[in-house]
Amino acid sequence: MTRVWTPGTPDADVSAVAATERLVVALDFDGTASPLVPDPMAARALPEVAAQVARLAALPNTVVAYVSGRSMHDLREITEHDDDSLIVLAGSHGAQYWFPGTGEADSAGDSADDGAREELWAAARPIIERHEGAEFEPKTFGMGVHTRRADREVEKQVFTEIDELVAERFPHWRRRAGHRVLEFSSRTEGKDAAMATLRERLGATGIVFAGDDVTDEDAMRVLGEGDLGVRVGPGESAAAIRVENPQQIALLLEALADERAALQE
């Protein structure tokens, strides 16, 4: 059962993962490091989150990663990420990666694209453009439909029409629904695969993963003993603890950094 984390209160689970030998702190971006905003490309990490991310990334045997459904190009833009960054990126739900000192690397999964992505874009765009407030997002392995600017009736209608299109013409593509967004991908990876890749590639003995959406639960469910799952906001979750919003994520990261730094002194 997911319990509420109280800022400023000692927490045994946070203390335990802070003491792990090789820590990976993996964060979803939208709704976790950044508030949800009407324009998806305007999202930026809260300054207080960014400060604690930088602090954690500078600690020995500690790696921070952003794990997102965004395509790598867009993820690098919204995280303000450059080639000298210490932050690992996992984009497209774990189909794309960027590692310090190495750069970009796709995962080894298969893609069923073969030109189908452009075919889907061409068929979906006219549908999306008919609905006020709905926005098309091109992705490396598919597409997304955002409805943060649309009312709920418009959202219901455009999602229904896009679902019907994909079911008829691209039935094997993976469907993901999140906060005011519907996505389809020719790749099957989820954030569970991202957790496995980060654990193996970075030699993690413990992972902290924080996320706010349905797609983040793929990652929560594969966390094990010595890890810590953090749910941001409401909703059923496999996470151990819950915080209210990105502002509390900053406080949780600060508590984690405080404890880990003290142990390493």
C-alpha positions as CSV (number, residue, x, y, z in Angstrom):
1,M,0.0,0.0,0.0
2,T,1.3,3.4,-0.9
3,R,1.8,5.7,2.1
4,V,2.1,9.5,2.2
5,W,5.5,10.9,2.7
6,T,5.7,13.8,5.1
7,P,8.4,16.4,4.4
8,G,10.7,17.1,7.3
9,T,10.1,13.7,8.9
10,P,12.7,11.0,9.1
11,D,11.7,8.1,6.8
12,A,13.2,4.6,7.0
13,D,12.7,3.8,3.3
14,V,14.5,7.0,2.2
15,S,17.3,6.4,4.7
16,A,17.8,2.8,3.5
17,V,18.0,3.7,-0.2
18,A,20.3,6.7,0.6
19,A,22.8,4.2,2.1
20,T,23.0,1.9,-1.0
21,E,26.4,1.4,-2.5
22,R,25.5,2.6,-6.1
23,L,22.4,4.7,-6.3
24,V,20.4,5.6,-9.4
25,V,17.8,8.3,-9.0
26,A,15.4,8.1,-12.0
27,L,12.7,10.7,-12.5
28,D,9.9,11.0,-14.9
29,F,9.8,14.6,-16.3
30,D,6.3,15.9,-17.0
31,G,4.3,16.1,-13.8
32,T,7.3,15.0,-11.7
33,A,10.3,17.2,-12.3
34,S,8.1,19.8,-14.0
35,P,4.5,20.8,-13.5
36,L,2.2,19.9,-16.3
37,V,1.9,22.9,-18.6
38,P,-0.5,23.7,-21.6
39,D,2.4,23.7,-24.1
40,P,4.3,20.4,-23.8
41,M,7.5,22.0,-25.2
42,A,7.4,24.8,-22.6
43,A,7.9,22.3,-19.7
44,R,11.0,22.9,-17.6
45,A,12.1,21.4,-14.3
46,L,11.3,23.4,-11.3
47,P,14.5,25.3,-10.2
48,E,14.4,23.6,-6.8
49,V,14.2,20.2,-8.5
50,A,17.0,21.1,-10.9
51,A,19.2,22.2,-7.9
52,Q,18.8,18.9,-6.1
53,V,19.3,16.9,-9.3
54,A,22.6,18.7,-9.8
55,R,23.5,18.1,-6.2
56,L,22.8,14.4,-6.3
57,A,24.6,13.9,-9.6
58,A,27.7,15.4,-8.1
59,L,27.8,12.9,-5.2
60,P,30.1,9.8,-5.5
61,N,28.5,6.6,-6.8
62,T,25.2,8.4,-7.5
63,V,23.6,8.8,-11.0
64,V,20.5,10.8,-11.9
65,A,18.4,9.9,-15.0
66,Y,15.3,11.4,-16.6
67,V,13.1,8.6,-17.8
68,S,10.4,9.9,-20.2
69,G,8.0,9.1,-23.0
70,R,9.4,12.1,-24.9
71,S,11.6,11.5,-27.9
72,M,15.2,12.1,-27.3
73,H,15.4,15.3,-29.2
74,D,12.5,16.8,-27.3
75,L,13.7,15.4,-24.0
76,R,17.1,17.0,-24.4
77,E,15.4,20.4,-25.1
78,I,13.0,20.4,-22.2
79,T,15.6,19.2,-19.7
80,E,18.1,21.8,-21.0
81,H,20.6,19.0,-21.5
82,D,23.9,19.5,-23.2
83,D,26.8,17.2,-24.2
84,D,28.7,17.9,-20.9
85,S,25.8,16.9,-18.7
86,L,26.1,14.3,-16.0
87,I,22.4,13.4,-16.3
88,V,21.5,10.2,-18.1
89,L,18.4,10.3,-20.4
90,A,16.0,7.5,-21.3
91,G,13.6,8.7,-23.9
92,S,10.7,7.1,-25.8
93,H,9.7,5.0,-22.7
94,G,13.1,3.3,-22.8
95,A,13.8,2.9,-26.5
96,Q,16.4,5.7,-26.6
97,Y,19.3,6.5,-24.2
98,W,21.9,9.2,-23.7
99,F,24.9,8.4,-21.4
100,P,27.6,10.8,-20.2
101,G,30.8,10.2,-22.1
102,T,29.0,8.0,-24.6
103,G,26.2,10.0,-26.1
104,E,23.0,8.6,-27.7
105,A,22.2,4.9,-28.0
106,D,19.0,3.2,-29.0
107,S,18.0,0.1,-27.3
108,A,18.2,-3.2,-29.1
109,G,14.4,-3.7,-29.6
110,D,12.8,-4.1,-32.9
111,S,10.7,-1.4,-34.6
112,A,7.8,-2.2,-36.9
113,D,8.0,1.1,-38.7
114,D,9.1,0.6,-42.3
115,G,7.4,3.9,-43.3
116,A,4.3,3.3,-41.2
117,R,5.1,6.2,-38.9
118,E,4.7,8.7,-41.7
119,E,1.6,7.0,-42.9
120,L,0.1,7.2,-39.4
121,W,1.1,10.9,-39.2
122,A,-0.6,11.7,-42.5
123,A,-3.8,9.9,-41.5
124,A,-3.9,11.3,-37.9
125,R,-3.1,14.9,-38.5
126,P,-6.4,15.8,-40.3
127,I,-8.3,14.2,-37.5
128,I,-6.4,16.1,-34.8
129,E,-6.6,19.4,-36.6
130,R,-10.4,19.2,-36.7
131,H,-10.6,19.3,-32.9
132,E,-10.0,22.6,-31.1
133,G,-7.2,22.4,-28.5
134,A,-5.9,19.0,-29.6
135,E,-2.3,19.0,-30.6
136,F,-0.1,16.5,-32.6
137,E,3.3,15.5,-31.3
138,P,5.6,13.7,-33.7
139,K,7.8,11.0,-32.0
140,T,10.8,9.0,-33.1
141,F,8.8,5.8,-33.1
142,G,5.2,7.0,-33.4
143,M,3.1,10.0,-32.3
144,G,1.2,11.6,-29.4
145,V,-2.1,13.5,-29.2
146,H,-2.1,16.2,-26.4
147,T,-5.4,17.6,-25.2
148,R,-4.2,19.9,-22.4
149,R,-5.7,22.9,-24.2
150,A,-9.0,21.1,-25.1
151,D,-12.1,20.5,-23.1
152,R,-13.0,17.0,-22.0
153,E,-15.7,16.4,-24.7
154,V,-13.2,17.3,-27.4
155,E,-10.6,15.0,-25.8
156,K,-13.0,12.1,-25.7
157,Q,-14.0,12.6,-29.4
158,V,-10.4,13.0,-30.7
159,F,-9.1,10.0,-28.7
160,T,-12.0,7.9,-30.0
161,E,-11.3,8.7,-33.6
162,I,-7.5,8.2,-33.3
163,D,-8.1,4.9,-31.5
164,E,-10.4,3.7,-34.3
165,L,-7.8,4.8,-36.9
166,V,-4.9,2.9,-35.2
167,A,-7.1,-0.2,-34.5
168,E,-7.9,-0.4,-38.2
169,R,-4.6,0.4,-39.8
170,F,-1.9,-0.1,-37.1
171,P,-3.3,-2.7,-34.7
172,H,0.0,-4.0,-33.4
173,W,1.3,-0.6,-32.3
174,R,1.6,-0.1,-28.5
175,R,-1.0,2.2,-27.1
176,R,-0.4,4.4,-24.0
177,A,-2.8,6.8,-22.3
178,G,-1.7,9.4,-19.8
179,H,-2.6,12.7,-18.3
180,R,-4.4,14.5,-21.3
181,V,-2.3,12.5,-23.8
182,L,-2.7,9.5,-26.0
183,E,0.4,7.9,-27.6
184,F,1.1,5.1,-30.1
185,S,4.5,3.5,-30.8
186,S,5.9,0.9,-33.1
187,R,8.3,0.0,-30.2
188,T,7.1,-2.1,-27.3
189,E,9.5,-0.9,-24.6
190,G,8.1,0.5,-21.4
191,K,9.7,2.1,-18.4
192,D,10.1,-1.3,-16.9
193,A,12.7,-2.0,-19.6
194,A,14.3,1.4,-18.8
195,M,14.7,0.3,-15.2
196,A,16.4,-2.9,-16.3
197,T,18.7,-1.1,-18.6
198,L,19.7,1.5,-16.1
199,R,20.3,-1.1,-13.4
200,E,22.6,-3.2,-15.6
201,R,24.4,-0.4,-17.4
202,L,25.0,1.8,-14.3
203,G,25.6,-1.1,-11.8
204,A,22.8,0.1,-9.5
205,T,22.4,-1.5,-6.1
206,G,19.4,0.7,-5.5
207,I,17.0,2.7,-7.6
208,V,14.7,5.6,-6.6
209,F,12.1,6.0,-9.3
210,A,9.5,8.8,-9.2
211,G,6.6,9.3,-11.6
212,D,3.0,10.6,-11.8
213,D,1.3,8.8,-14.6
214,V,-0.1,5.4,-15.7
215,T,3.0,4.7,-17.8
216,D,5.2,5.2,-14.8
217,E,3.6,2.2,-13.1
218,D,5.5,-0.1,-15.5
219,A,8.6,1.0,-13.7
220,M,7.1,0.9,-10.2
221,R,6.1,-2.7,-10.6
222,V,9.6,-4.0,-11.4
223,L,11.3,-2.2,-8.5
224,G,12.5,-4.6,-5.9
225,E,14.1,-4.9,-2.5
226,G,16.5,-2.0,-2.0
227,D,14.7,0.2,-4.4
228,L,12.1,3.0,-3.7
229,G,9.1,3.9,-5.8
230,V,7.6,7.4,-5.4
231,R,4.2,8.3,-6.8
232,V,3.6,12.0,-7.5
233,G,-0.1,13.0,-7.0
234,P,-3.2,10.9,-6.8
235,G,-3.9,7.5,-8.4
236,E,-3.5,3.8,-7.7
237,S,0.2,2.9,-7.5
238,A,2.7,0.2,-6.8
239,A,5.0,2.9,-5.3
240,A,6.0,2.7,-1.7
241,I,5.5,6.4,-0.9
242,R,3.4,9.3,-2.4
243,V,4.2,13.0,-2.6
244,E,1.7,15.7,-3.6
245,N,3.5,17.5,-6.5
246,P,6.8,18.4,-8.1
247,Q,7.5,20.8,-5.2
248,Q,7.5,17.9,-2.8
249,I,9.7,15.9,-5.2
250,A,12.3,18.7,-4.7
251,L,12.0,18.3,-0.9
252,L,12.3,14.5,-1.2
253,L,15.4,14.8,-3.3
254,E,16.8,17.2,-0.8
255,A,16.3,14.8,2.0
256,L,17.8,12.0,0.0
257,A,20.8,14.1,-0.9
258,D,21.3,15.3,2.7
259,E,21.3,11.7,4.0
260,R,23.6,10.3,1.2
261,A,26.1,13.2,1.6
262,A,26.2,12.7,5.4
263,L,26.9,9.0,5.0
264,Q,29.8,9.7,2.6
265,E,31.6,12.3,4.7
